[in-house]
């Protein structure tokens, strides 16, 4: 080992061993770039508009939701609204749709869409949760510097995802950030109320809350949550006490 190799080893630690299942990982990467271009819905353009405009008050819809949902998928892939208008123009030629909508109409209709997440099948769902936040406006740096932290506006997103498919199962968006465990409990309750079979729930140390542990214990859901380093093993939650004892005995990695 050369001096340079020794320095890199000391700096970065152990050498990374790539043990990924490449056929599976490759398929996941390919799936990220899939665009759903099924245009069979064009055949029902008139019928869908007729159903949408039934008993509608005000100006009737000119474009069916099927078109708007397709455009929303493109926009989710970071395609700007003006480019969406250009793509839809070509659909008039390729898919023979009756007409195209401009970018302002696309923007307004996408933001009005009602959507839901498809829950995976089965009664043995293992879900994990995590939360994140991002700024609501880009001009926050100047406002914070001039007026203080009271002008910081953040949007919090807490997601529950399937550990096998890596797909989201539930999510919650909060304009005023709240406790991640509280958000996870609300989402978990909605899943259980809808008869979704959850066998395991996991999260990082932010989810180490007694009420959440007790909720999992009462619903017979196996927890996979990192307890605090100084967690006691004689608390009111028997299940958490057991995990703390095992962690202290075998170590966190084990």
Secondary structure by P-SEA (a helix, b strand, c coil): ccaaaaaaaaacccccccccaaaaaaaaaaaaaccccccccccaaaaaaaaaacccccccccccaaaaaaaaaaaaacccaaaaaaaaaaaaccccccccccaaaaaaaaaabbbbbbbbcccbbbbbbbbbccccccaaaaaaaccccccbbbbbbbbbbccccccccccccccccccaaaaaaaaaaaaaaacccccbbbbccccccaaaaaaaaaabbbbbcccccccccccccaaaaaaaaaaaaccccc
